[in-house]
Structure formats: structure tokens, C-alpha cells
Amino acid sequence: MIYVICRGLLRLIYAILFPLRIVGKENVPKEGGVLLCANHISLLDPITIGIKLKRQVKYMAKAELFTVPVLGWLIGKLGAFPVKRGGVSKESIKTALNTLRGGHIMGIFPEGTRNSDTGVAKKGAASFALRSGAAVVPAAIIGSYKPFRRMTVIYGEPIDLSAFDGAGSDSLEEVTDVIMGRIHEMIKTGKPSVR
């Protein structure tokens, strides 16, 4: 209930400040585990990639945010779960995998930190993708978050990772490259990527 109310308020705020153009929303599966992988340009990105979807998107968030009065409570209610800076704990990994295996959407930014252009990605998203079996949907955020300027969010078709079934950790870099390649392609073309 809190999520629905907050999402409604944020949609109103975004409609005024950052009107969103959404492309390819139909590419996000209506059910089942989904790993939503996007480029990362602002602290607002988690809101931006989830605000127009009917399904709730859950995220890992820095543990420090959960100690901030009101904010910590709110992001917890909105589906975020804590991860310690400097590394992902076993508990955070377990929570992420359970989220995906439980049929939820989890948003992740493979670069791990904000970049004005697509930067070097970490292998966490690839690891979650291979270990959970969730659908991997690339998303591209295009724009600059300047007030009253239109932002674009593009959702590509789920990435076919069947070639990596049963693959070990030695494939993580290649899977990461595939995911980031699709995101970069959508940023460049302004169109949803296809399988």
C-alpha cells in the first residue's frame, strides 16, 4: 500500500519535473523473476526505471541509507534491502537471489557507480543472472535530469543467455559484456534492443 501511494506521488512529481518517455515497456515480463539492468547516471535512477512499471522493482541500497531517519524506513517499505559498502555480503547475495527466484523484479546497475557514459561494469549482475535463472531485461536511461526536460527510459527484450547454461564463474565477464553491450546499443540508437 505504501509503495502504491509513493509511486503515485512520484509519478505526479516526475510528470512535472522530468516527463518520462517510456519505450518498450511490454518487454518487461508480467510475471516471474526479472533482473532489470540499467546504466547509472543519477541517484534518481532507481525511481526512474521503476516508476512506470506495474510491478514493484526491488533494489540493493547502501546500508548507510537505512540509518537515516525516515529515509531508512521508507526505502525499506519500498522494497530496498541493505548492502555494505566495499563488498556484497553473503546475506545480501542470498536476499537478491531469493528475490529473483521468488518471482520479483530486482533492479541493478552493473556499473555499480554513477557514470555520465557507460563505464566499466562489475560482474554482480551476470552472477545473479546465471545463478537465479531470472529473465534479464536491459534498460537505458537517456537524459540529464534537468528540470522540465524530457527523460527517456527504454526497455529491451530479455537477453537470451541460454548459451551460458551451466557455465561457471569464468563466463561472468562475457555475460557482463553482453548485458552492457545491449544497454549501450539502446543508448546509442534510442530504440529497444532485440534478442
N, C-alpha and C positions, 0 to 999 in steps of 0.2 A: 504493500500500500504506500509506504514512504517512497519507494522507488518510483511508482507511477506519478505521485504528486510532484516529486522533484523533477522528473523527466518533463512533465507538463510545463512547469515553471521555466526550466531551461530551454525548452522549445520556444517559448514566448520571448525569452531574452535573446536567443540566437536569431529569431525572426527579425528582430530589430537591429541587433549589433552585427551579427555575422550571418546573413542569409545563406542558407545552405542549398547548393545544387547537388542532388543525390543521383548517382548513375550506377546502374547495375545492382540495385538492392535485391532484386529477385535471385541473385547469385548466392545469397546467404541462405543456407538450408533452413527450412521452417522447423526442423526438429533434429535431435542428435547433437553430439559433441562437435563444436566448431572452434578451431583456433584461428582467430581473426588477427592477421599480421599486417601491421601498417608502418609507414615511415613516421618519424617522430620529429616535429618541428616546434612544438609548444607544450606547455603544461596543460593546455586545454584539449589536447588530442584525445584523451580517453573519453571525454564528453562528446567530442565531435564525431568519432567513429561509431558511437553507440546511440546517440540521441534520436535518430530517425528510425531505428530498428524496433520492431515489435517485441523482440526477445531481449531480455536483460543481458548485458555484457559484463562479465566479471574481470577483475584485474588484480595483478600483484601491485602493491604500493609500498613505498619506503616505510619501514617500521616507525621511523620518527614521526610520520604524519599521524599515526594513531595515538600519539601522546599529546597532540594539540587539542585543547578543549573544544568541544562541539564538532570540529572538523573530523577528529578521530572517530567519534560516534557516527557521524553522518556517512563517511566513506565506508565504514563497516556495514551500515544499513544498505548502502548502495551496491554492495557485493564485492568490495575490495578486501584483500587479505594481505597481511604484512610479510615483507621480505626484508632481511637485514642487508644493509649496505656492505659492499665488498664481497658478496657471495650469496648464493641462494642456499638456504638451509634445507636439510632433508625434509623437515616439516612443510616448508613452502613448496617443495617439489611434489610431495605427497598430496598436498591440498590442490595444487594445479592439476595433477593427473586425475584425482578424484572428481574435480570439477568437470573436466573434459569427458571422462568415462561415464559420468553421471548424466550426460546429455546436455550440458550447458555450453554457452559461448564464453570463451575467455579471450580477451584482447591482449595482445602483446606487441611490443615494439622491438623487433630483433636487434636494432642498433644499440638498444639499452640506454642511450642518452640522446638528448635533442641535437639535431643537425639541420642546418638550412638546406643541405643537399643530402642525398642518401650516402651514409657513411659506411664504415666497416661494421658488419653485423657480428653479433655473438652467436654461439651455437645453441642457445637455450630453446629457441622456437623450434629448431629442427629436432632437438631431442624430445620435446613434448609431442611434436607431430608424430614421430616414429613410435614412441612408447605408448601413446594414447589411442592411436588409430582414428583420431578425430579428423573431420574434414578440415582442410587448410585453405582459408579464403584470404587472398591478398587484398589489401585496401590501400588506396593512395589518397593522401590529404594534400590538396593543392590550394595555395593561397597564402596570405600573410597575417591574418587575424587583425587587419586594420579595421577600425570601426566603420560600419556601413558598407564594407566591401564584401562582395560575394565570395564564399569559400566553396570548393568542390570536394566531394568525397566520392571516390569510385571504388566499387566492389567488383573484383574479378571473379571468374568462375573458379570453383575449388580446384586446387592443384592436384594433378594425378601423381601420387608418389608411389604407385604400385611397383615401380621398378626397384624401389628400395625396401620392399617387404623382406623382413628377416635380416636386414642389413644391420651391422653393428655401428659402434661409435666412429669407425673410420669413414663412414659416409656422411657424418654430420656437416662437414664443410661443404660438400657437394649439394646437400639438401638446402643448406643455408643460402648458397649461391642461386639455386633455383627459385626459392622464395623471394629473395631480394631482387632477382632479375625480373620477376613478374611485377613487383611493386615499381621498380624503376621504369619498366616499359609503360606502365599506366601513367606515371608522372609525365613521361615524355610525350605520349600520344594523346593523353586526355580521354582515353577510351578504356573500357573494361578489357582485361586480358582474357584470353581463352585458353582452354586446355592445350 
